[in-house]
Amino acid sequence: MSMEYETVIGLEVHCQLKTKTKVWCSCNADYDNEVPNVSTCPVCTGQPGALPKLNEEVLNYAIKAALALDCKINGESQFDRKNYFYPDSPKDYQITQYFKPYAENGELHIVTNSGKETKVGIERIQIEEDTAKSIHTTSESLLNFNRASIPLIEIISKPEIKNAEEAYAYLNTLKDRLKYTKVSDVSMELGSLRCDANVSVRKKGDTALGTRTETKNLNSFKAVVRAIEYETNRQIEVIENGGRVVQETRLWDEEQGVTRPMRSKEEAMDYRYFPEPDLPKVIISEERLENVRKEMPEFADEKAKRFINDYKLNEKEAVILAGEPELAEYYEEVVTKSGEPKLSANWMLTEILRVLKEKNTGIEKFSVSAENIAKLITLIKSNVISSKIAKEVFEMLLSENKDPEIIVKEKGLVQITDNSEIEKIVEQVLEENKQSVEDYRAGKSNALKYLVGQAMRLSKGKANPQMINELILEKLG
């Protein structure tokens, strides 16, 4: 990117709300049903005379999302018709909020990968409906109306994002905040989170915004980053070559890594917005607002600070464990039952996260219960088993989620803490490793580690390593 130019980015994020039923009707909102066009009715397929009615749960979920993004909730808002013809829009218009959205003027604090902290304003959030799903084959286009009228919120940022790195941080932070509220799956893979990027460039020092393009078809955060970088460079090249940037909608081509023109960008007047005559104004009472506020979760950043203060974790440990709501809940359950926050964190961050990474899954699908991990940690702390044996028991738990205390008794894995028994092991090791004994006495400290290791091997990992260490030192004078 030329140093003479700066980029101005605004992101439009569509987020599906995970309510049981659709926004205007009582059809099942689980549009992933394998059978197409079964979760439908006259309302969501746009039949003449069928009237919409706002799902109250959608309003509560939408308020929760807006509060998570520090938005001002408007006591009165309204629905409007956005008119356009497209095969996946059964009514030939979309019900949305244009003139008076339910939430405005929010703010998101972000930290980029390079450590820069900044804030991005949220212009507005509006409640609207999703379209049907188009499936294109080589010979035909098919429509699945299971997705029609799934509830959406559209979150429109202010044009305050300066580069692709900030856009990436914004999307990740937004996703994390919404995930903690549990109003959505926030999955780009499942299609419950979608993003369009508005990009323009201008000469540094200019106050007027440049002509923007909107890029669609962005199916991952990495695609958003690549599309912004490509579009920035493309627009600068157009200007430098004496051309002018055309306001248009463009599609991201993932394979080629380029944006392509799709259609000229419509202005608001092209959509012929007018108030939705079949729906009354939305009145959000103080009582409703207060009830939703009571349900607001402790967010990741707040949770991380508490983990540092209450559990004495370092910042890196706290941020990882607080990053996913399910992971944080699992960790806190282990801590509650074991009373060992630091040891619990060590096991979570090493053994458990290793298994989750290997299996490419989340903690919610982890086969070992938090209760059994807590029991395992208690066995280590009370010197019933060594850390080495604990790892063996952990591997057994992965194939059979059984009480660790029972496994330890059945397999005869109880740690040897009897002094006379450990003394016999130590004497045998010193007798069989005379060279290492001489090396230690000659000042080679690594020889001690070797002798301890040999004693642990001889005891099949069951001896108390601290007792082994102390006894060897005592015998070596």
Secondary structure, 3 states (H helix, E strand, C coil): CCCCEEEEEEEEEEEECCCCECCCCCCECCCCCCCCCCCCCCCCCCCCCCCCCCCHHHHHHHHHHHHHCCCEECCEECCEEEECCCCCCCCCEEEECCCCCCEEEEEEEEECCCCCEEEEEEEEEEEEECCCEEEECCCCEEEECCCCCCEEEEEEECCCECCHHHHHHHHHHHHHHHHHHCCCCCCCCCCCEEEEEEEEEEECCCCCCCCCEEEEEECCHHHHHHHHHHHHHHHHHHHHCCCCCCCEEEEEECCCCEEEEEEECCCHHHHCCEECCCCCCEECCHHHHHHHHHCCCCCHHHHHHHHHHHHCCCHHHHHHHHCCHHHHHHHHHHHHHHCCHHHHHHHHHHHHHHHHHHHCCCHHHCCCCHHHHHHHHHHHHCCCCCHHHHHHHHHHHHHCCCCHHHHHHHHCCCCECCHHHHHHHHHHHHHHCHHHHHHHHCCCCHHHHHHHHHHHHHCCCCECHHHHHHHHHHHCC
